[in-house]
């Protein structure tokens, strides 16, 4: 089941969205859903990263590069 949400966009934003829709053969709704999914995923990543920073520091990791190198 899906719900309907109304958002307000400037004319410029709406125009860019419609143009992108035509270029990608995706509906405006599909583009907006994907943008929201990506935004929420990035926010969740940031939350998890913030929660784990103190654990990582205690383990001797101080940067993202330190973690990726291990």
C-alpha positions as CSV (number, residue, x, y, z in Angstrom):
1,X,0.0,0.0,0.0
2,X,1.3,3.5,-0.7
3,X,0.2,6.9,0.5
4,X,0.1,10.1,-1.4
5,X,2.3,13.0,-0.3
6,X,2.1,16.5,-1.7
7,X,5.2,18.6,-2.0
8,X,5.8,22.1,-3.2
9,X,8.5,22.8,-5.9
10,X,9.6,25.9,-7.6
11,X,8.8,26.1,-11.3
12,X,12.5,25.6,-12.0
13,X,12.6,22.4,-9.8
14,X,9.5,21.1,-11.4
15,X,10.8,21.7,-14.9
16,X,14.1,20.0,-14.1
17,X,12.2,17.0,-12.6
18,X,10.0,16.7,-15.7
19,X,13.0,17.0,-18.0
20,X,14.8,14.3,-16.1
21,X,11.7,12.2,-16.2
22,X,11.7,12.4,-20.0
23,X,15.4,11.7,-20.4
24,X,15.4,8.7,-18.1
25,X,12.0,7.2,-19.1
26,X,11.1,7.2,-15.4
27,X,7.9,8.8,-14.0
28,X,8.2,11.9,-11.8
29,X,6.9,9.7,-9.0
30,X,9.6,7.1,-9.6
31,X,12.3,9.8,-9.5
32,X,11.0,11.4,-6.3
33,X,10.7,8.0,-4.6
34,X,14.3,7.1,-5.6
35,X,15.5,10.5,-4.3
36,X,13.7,10.0,-1.0
37,X,15.1,6.4,-0.7
38,X,18.6,7.6,-1.3
39,X,18.3,10.5,1.1
40,X,17.0,8.2,3.8
41,X,19.8,5.7,3.2
42,X,22.4,8.4,3.5
43,X,20.8,9.7,6.7
44,X,20.7,6.2,8.2
45,X,24.4,5.7,7.3
46,X,25.3,8.9,9.0
47,X,23.3,7.9,12.1
48,X,25.1,4.5,12.2
49,X,28.5,6.1,11.6
50,X,27.9,8.6,14.4
51,X,26.9,5.7,16.8
52,X,30.0,3.7,16.0
53,X,32.7,6.4,16.1
54,X,33.4,6.0,19.8
55,X,33.7,2.2,19.4
56,X,36.1,2.6,16.4
57,X,38.3,5.1,18.2
58,X,38.6,2.7,21.2
59,X,39.7,0.0,18.7
60,X,42.3,2.3,17.3
61,X,40.5,3.4,14.1
62,X,40.5,7.2,13.8
63,X,39.4,7.8,10.2
64,X,37.2,6.1,7.6
65,X,40.4,5.3,5.7
66,X,41.7,3.4,8.7
67,X,38.6,1.2,8.7
68,X,38.6,0.6,5.0
69,X,42.3,-0.4,5.1
70,X,41.7,-3.2,7.6
